[in-house]
Amino acid sequence: MKPPAFLDKIVNRNDAADRIAALPRPVVFTNGVFDVLHCGHATYLAQARQLGASLVVALNTDASARRLGKGPERPLNPQDDRAVLMAALESVSLVTWFDEDTPLELIRELRPDVLVKGGDYDMDALAETAVVKAYGGKALAIPFLDGYSTTALVKKIRGDLAAG
């Protein structure tokens, strides 16, 4: 059986710039752990895609995600699994990774037209925003869909398991 076509959306960082050059413009870029995909993620990514012709998602590697301080067991899903799930989404054009604490260097390499973050970010305070704006790009925040977070899901599961 042939592998699913969406797996072609997953690229290593060394090949990402070449693959992005072939995508329809404008290219929108976002990043995150996206550990346990939920409705909030799907909505956010669909809204991000509406801001351009292509959406690139850069995932924190497992090591990078652990440094975010969400807990020693996080991420729950390893980076390769998270990439497959992300690539399967219709709104996502390309998936890659970054191992640093922030995607700043990756953004410098890829030069997306639009940088998008979740609504909890102060876009003007991000170094990534300054980089994108310096070459003529835009940086925008998309409000979160209230009531959805991976951290809340993990707490809910733990509570249910502790009670049961």
C-alpha positions in Angstrom: 0.0 0.0 0.0 1.2 3.5 -0.9 2.0 5.9 2.0 -0.6 8.8 2.3 0.2 11.7 0.1 0.1 14.2 3.0 3.3 12.7 4.3 5.1 14.6 1.5 4.2 17.8 3.4 6.8 16.9 6.1 10.3 18.2 5.4 13.5 18.4 7.3 14.8 21.8 8.1 17.6 21.6 5.6 15.1 21.2 2.8 12.4 23.6 4.0 13.6 26.8 2.3 13.6 25.0 -1.1 10.2 23.5 -0.6 8.8 26.9 0.6 10.1 28.6 -2.5 7.8 26.4 -4.6 4.7 27.1 -2.5 2.1 29.7 -3.6 2.5 33.1 -2.1 1.9 34.7 0.3 3.3 32.1 2.7 2.0 32.2 6.3 4.2 30.8 9.1 3.2 29.6 12.6 4.9 27.5 15.1 4.2 25.5 18.3 4.3 22.2 20.0 0.8 21.1 18.9 1.1 18.2 21.3 -2.5 16.9 21.4 -4.5 18.3 18.5 -7.8 19.7 19.5 -10.6 22.0 18.1 -8.7 25.1 19.1 -5.7 24.1 17.1 -7.7 23.2 14.0 -9.6 26.5 14.1 -6.4 28.5 14.6 -4.6 26.8 11.7 -7.6 27.2 9.4 -7.7 30.9 10.2 -4.0 31.2 9.7 -4.3 29.6 6.3 -6.9 32.2 5.3 -4.3 34.9 5.6 -2.3 33.5 2.7 -2.0 31.0 -0.1 0.1 28.5 1.9 0.6 27.7 5.6 3.9 26.4 7.0 3.9 25.0 10.5 7.2 24.7 12.4 7.0 22.2 15.3 9.1 22.4 18.4 11.3 19.3 18.5 10.7 17.1 21.6 13.8 18.6 23.2 12.7 22.2 22.5 9.2 21.4 23.8 10.6 20.0 27.0 12.5 23.3 27.6 9.1 25.2 27.6 8.5 24.0 31.1 5.1 22.3 30.5 6.1 19.3 32.5 8.7 16.4 32.3 6.2 14.1 30.5 5.5 16.6 27.7 5.2 16.4 24.9 2.9 13.4 25.1 3.2 12.7 21.4 6.7 12.5 19.9 7.7 15.0 17.2 7.3 12.5 14.3 3.8 11.7 15.3 2.9 15.4 15.8 4.3 16.1 12.3 2.1 13.4 10.7 -1.0 14.7 12.4 -0.2 18.3 11.4 0.5 17.3 7.8 -2.8 15.5 7.6 -4.7 18.7 8.1 -6.1 20.3 5.0 -5.1 23.8 6.0 -1.4 22.9 6.4 0.9 23.1 3.3 4.2 22.2 4.9 5.6 20.9 8.2 9.1 21.2 9.6 10.9 21.4 13.0 13.1 23.7 15.0 15.2 22.7 18.0 15.9 26.1 19.4 13.8 27.7 22.1 12.2 30.0 19.5 11.8 29.8 15.7 13.8 33.0 15.2 16.6 31.5 13.2 14.2 29.4 11.1 12.1 32.5 10.3 15.3 34.2 9.1 16.0 31.2 6.9 12.5 30.8 5.5 11.4 34.4 5.2 7.6 33.9 5.4 5.3 36.7 4.2 3.2 36.5 7.3 4.0 35.4 10.8 1.0 34.3 12.9 0.9 33.5 16.6 -1.9 32.7 19.1 -3.7 35.6 20.8 -1.8 35.3 24.0 1.4 36.8 22.4 2.3 40.4 22.3 3.4 40.5 18.7 5.3 43.8 19.1 7.5 42.2 21.9 8.6 39.3 19.8 12.0 39.3 18.1 10.4 37.2 15.3 8.1 40.1 14.5 11.0 42.6 14.1 12.7 40.2 11.7 9.6 39.6 9.6 8.7 43.3 9.4 12.4 44.2 8.5 12.0 42.5 5.2 8.5 43.7 4.5 6.4 40.9 6.0 3.5 41.1 8.4 3.0 39.7 11.9 -0.5 39.0 13.3 -2.0 37.4 16.4 -5.1 35.2 16.0 -7.4 35.1 19.1 -7.7 31.7 20.8 -10.9 29.7 20.7 -11.8 29.8 24.4 -11.9 26.6 26.4 -9.3 24.6 24.4 -5.8 23.8 25.5 -3.6 20.7 25.6 -2.6 21.5 29.2 -6.3 21.6 30.3 -6.9 18.3 28.5 -3.9 16.7 30.3 -5.2 18.0 33.6 -8.7 16.7 32.8 -7.4 13.2 31.9 -5.3 13.1 35.0 -8.3 14.1 37.2 -10.5 11.4 35.6 -7.8 8.8 36.0 -7.2 9.7 39.6 -10.9 9.5 40.3 -11.3 6.2 38.6 
